[in-house]
Amino acid sequence: MKSKSNLLAFLLCAGITAFSFSQTPTKTDVNKDIDVVRVYEQVVQEGYGTPFIYKNLANAYYFKSEYKKALIWFEKLFAAEKNTDPEIAQRYKQTLKAVKANKTSGAVVKI
């Protein structure tokens, strides 16, 4: 008799748990289709550029291997504030090296 009541309690708990998990709504990411780079560039065009935005734009283009564009934003960042981040300085140096290599090799870089 005790095993039947334990089995009934187990099945009841399992049923409640399964029902509660099936009722959770799925969350959709509404920001997945937004291109942050385009938004930041539009903000800068409207005259609201900040060092935070310049840094994010420079990093975004750096990681996309678009070094000419990254160089522009790194220079705006350094004009706006003094750099204290060694990672940013290293990325800037690598960007300068990549742009210089592209100029000397005669490679055509699309902007």
N, C-alpha and C positions, 0 to 999 in steps of 0.2 A: 504494500500500500504506500509505503514511504517512497519507493522508487517511482511509482506512478505520479505522485505529487511533485517530486523533483523534476521528472520529465516534463510534466505539464508547466511547471514554473520556467524551465529552460526554454520550452517552445514559445511560451508567452513573451519572455524577454527577447528572444530572437525575432519574433514577429514584430514586436514594437520597434526594435532597433532597425529592422529592414524597412519598415514603413516610414520611420522618421528620416532615414537617409534617402529614401526615394522622393521625399517631399522637398529636399533642399533645392533652391533655385540655382541654376547655373549662372555664373557671373560672366559677363562679356566685357572685354577690354575695349572701351570706346575710343581710346587714344592710340590704338595699334596702327591706324591708317594715317595718322598725322605725321608729317615730315617736320621734325623739330628744327632742322636746319633752315628750311624755308620760312618757318615762323620767326626764328631769330633774325634772319636776314631782313625780313619785312619790318621787324621791330627796329632794327638799326637804320633802315631806310627812312623810317618815320622820325628818326632823331632821338631815339631812346636807348642808344647803345650804352652798355655798362661793361666793366671788366669781366664780370661773370659771363655775359653773353659772348664777348670776344673769346674768352677762354674755351667755352663750349663749342663755338664755331671752329676755332683753330684745332681743337682735339678731334672734332667730327671729321674735318677734311684730312687731318693727319692720318687717322685710322682708315679713311677711304683711299689713301695714297694719292690724294689730290694736293700735292705739295705746294703748287703755286698759290692756290687759294688759302691753304693753311698758313703760308708765309704772310699773306696780307693780314690775316686775323691775329697772328702772333705779334706782328709789328704794332697793330692797333692796341693789343693788350699791353705791350710793354710801354707804349706811349701814354696809356691811361694810368698805369700803376707800376711800381717797382716789383720785379719778379723775386719771390722768395722761395718758390717751389723748384727743387732740383729736377724733378721729372719734366716740368714744363721747359726748363732750360735745355735739358737733353733732347726733348722732342724738337725744340727750335733749332738746335745745332744739326740734328739729323735732317730736318726740313731744308735748312740752308745747303747742306751737303747734297741733298737730292736735287734741288733746283739748280745748283751749280753744275752737277753732273749732267743734267738734262740740257743745259745751255751749251756745254762744251761738246756733247755728243751730237748735237744738231737734231735731236729728237723733237718731233712735233708733239706738243702737249696741248690737248684740248682743254679749254676753260669753260 
